[in-house]
Amino acid sequence: MTALVTFDHATLGYGRRAVLSDLVFDIPPGDFLGLVGPNGAGKTTIIKAILGSLRPLAGTVTVRQGLRFGYVPQRDSVDYGFPLKVVDVVLMGRYDRIGLGRRPRREDRERAVAALQHVGIADLADRQLSALSGGQKQRTLIARALVGEPEVLVLDEPTNGMDLVSTTQILGLVRELHDRDGLTVLMVSHALNEVANYVSRIALVVERGFRIGHVSEIMTEQTLSRMYGIPVEVDSFNGHRIVVARRETFTGEWRNRA
């Protein structure tokens, strides 16, 4: 099976500063990959390389020709004060197909409403974006990404700042889009406990460190303790994986790794 994206000994960074070095991995069709790690570790840098806005300092990042991405930015990066209806926000996802300076066609508007239906908020199409809840705004942004008919859905911190109910609903929606529509999904998050219970694979990104594998490979005490530099425990409850740092005084070995 031909990979959609291939990192071949790629070093990523800015100017002369390398953030991540010698990355070797593929993203196959149908993957559900969680890019997980603390802020500033390099998760967004990897996404930029995949989307083509950042060239590697060394090695190569190869993206299948013509691959269509749907990008869902962090909610905090969107100006919700601008007076737009929900359906008009979703239509922005078709601008590359509508063409510069052209008005949306009836078909475009129908596709926008269908995308809203797909994420469960078609009844909000004529509401002002600013009047929506956090979860509804996130569904709007996902619909905007879907209306462009992508093969790969990329989400940047989709549950950041959400409460437990909204977080569970959004992650469940993304999993449903993957399972039902066969979308390849890349999800960036700092919340390992959340992501690990929904994705198929995890790319763990820490400062100058990278490890990728199936969830069962990554979610072990040995792997996580080594990557994070602190002793952790991995447990499960009703089939859900839970990661916690051990409540103990760190030994000199662990303190030196931190």
N, C-alpha and C positions, 0 to 999 in steps of 0.2 A: 504494500500500500504506500503510495507516494505521500511524503510528508507535506503539510501545508507550509510549515516554517521549519527551517533548519539552522541551528547555530553550530558552526564548525570552528572550534577553537577561537571563538570571538572574545575580544577584549572590548569592554564598553566603558566610556568615560567622556570627559569634557576637557577640551584643550589637551594638555599633556597628563591630566590626572585620570588614572584608571579607577573606575568604581568596582567593576567585576572583571575578572580575568579568566581566559581559557574556558569559556562556556561551550559545552558540547551536549546538545540535546535536540530532539525533534518534537514538533507538535503535529500529531497525526489527525486526519479527519475524524470528527466525532469525539474528540478529547474534551474533558471537563477538568481544566487545570486551575488550581488555586496558587497564585503567587503570594506567598505569605512571609512577613517579616516586619521588623520595626521601621518606623519612618526614617528615610535617608539611607537605607541599606542598599537600594538599587532596584526596587520593584518597578518604579515608574521608568527608570532607565531602560529596563528590558522591554517594556511596552513601547517606548519610543522607538527602539530598534526594530520591533516587529512592525509598527505602523509606518516605518520608513522616514521618520523625522530625525533620526540619529544614526549616523554611520559608525560602524565599529572602528576602533583605533587599530585593531589587528584582527586577523581571521575574517570570517564572512558570516553574514546573516542573509539567508536566501528565503524569499517569500514567493510562493507559487504565483506565476503570472496571472493577473486578472482576479486575484483573490479579493473578495469584497468583505470589508469590515464594518461592523456597527459598533460605535463607541459610545459608552455611557459615562460621562464625566462625574466627578464628585459633585454632589448637590450644592456644596458651598461655593463652587466656582461659577454657578449660574445666577444671573441677575433676575430675581423673581419680582422686582418692582416694575419691570417693563410691562405695559398693558397689552398682554397677548392672551387670546383664548387658548385652551388646551389643544384643540385641533390644529391651530396655527403653529404651535410649538412642534407638534408631531410632523407637520408638513415640511419643516426645515430639514428633516431627514431625507427628503426627496429632491432637494435643490440641485444636486448634481445631475439628476435625471430630467428635471424640469427645464434647466438651462438658465443662464444668467439673464435677468431682466424679463423673463417670461412669467406669465401668470399661471398658477396651478390649474390643471384641467379638472374636470369632474372626476375622472379616474383617479387622479392624485388624492383628491379629497376623500373619495370612497376608500382608498387604500389606507389613508390616515385614520379614518373611523374604524376600519377593520383591525388596524394595529391596536387601537385603544380597546376594542372588543377582546382582542387576543390577550391583553394584560388585565382585563376585568374592569375597565373604567369608561366604557363607551358612553355611559350616561353623563359623564362629566365633560364631554367634548366642547360644549359652549360655555363652560365656566372659565373664569379668569384664573390663570395659573397661580397668581398670588394668593388665591382663596383656598388652595388645596392644603391638605395635611402633608407631613413629610413623606409618608408612604405613598400617597397619591402622586406627589411630585416625582418621586422616583419611578413610579410606574409610567408616568408621562415620558420621562427621559428614556426609559427602556423602549416604549412604543416608538419614540423618535428614531431610535437606533434600528428597530425592526422594520420600519416602513421602507427603508432602503434595500430591503431583501438581502441582508448580509449572509455570508457563509460562516463568519466568525463573529461572535458577540464578545466585546471586551468591556468589562465593568471595572471602574476604579473606585474602590471603597464604597460599594453600593449600600452598605448598612451603617455607615459612619454617622454617629449621632442619633441613631434610632433606638426606640425602646424595644423591649423583648418581643412584644407582639408583632410590631412592624418588621423587625429583623427576621423573625421566623417566616412571616408571610412573603417577604421579598426573596429570601433565599429559597423558599419553596417554589416561588414563581420561576426563578432562574433555573432550578433543577427541572421543573416541568417543561420549560422551553427547550432544554437540552434533550430530555427524554422524548418529548412529543414531536418536536420539530427536527430533531437530528442536528441541532446547531452545535458547532464547536464553540466552547465557552472558555474564556480566560478571565479569571476574577482576581483582582488585586485586593488584598486585605491585610490588616495587621492583626486580625482576630483569629488566631489559630483554632481555638475551640469552636468557633462558629463554622468556619470554612471546612474543617476536617470532616464534618458530618454531612456534607453535601457534595463535595467534589470527588472525582475519581483519582486524580493525581495531585501531588503537592510539590511545588518548587519552593523550598525554604531558602529565603534570601536574608542573610545577616551580613554584618560588616565584613566585606572582602571574603565572604563565604557563600557557597551555593551547593545545594543538594536537591535532586529531583527524583521522584519515584512514586509508586502507587501509595495510597494512604497507609496501607498496612506496613509498608517499608519505612515510611518517614515517621509514623506515629509510634515510635518505640522510645523507651526511656533512654537507651544508650545513644540513639541518633540525636534526639532533641537535647539531651544534656551536653553532648559534644558540640552541637551547633550553637546553642545559646550560651554555653559556658557556665551554666549553673545546674545543680542537680534538680531534676524534675521527676514527677511521677505521672504515669499514664494509666487511667482507669476507665471503666465503662459503666454506664447506667442505662438500662433498657435499650441497649444497642447503640447508645451515644458515647463517643469518645470524649474524655475529659482530661485536660492537661493542667497540672498545678505545680508550682515550685515548692520544693520541700521546705517545711517550716523547721529549719535547723540552723545552727551557726555554721557558716561555710568554713571548710578547712582552708588552709593556706593554698592548697592546690586550686580549689575553685575560686578563691579570691583573686589569685593571680590571673585566672582566665577571664575574669569579668572585666 
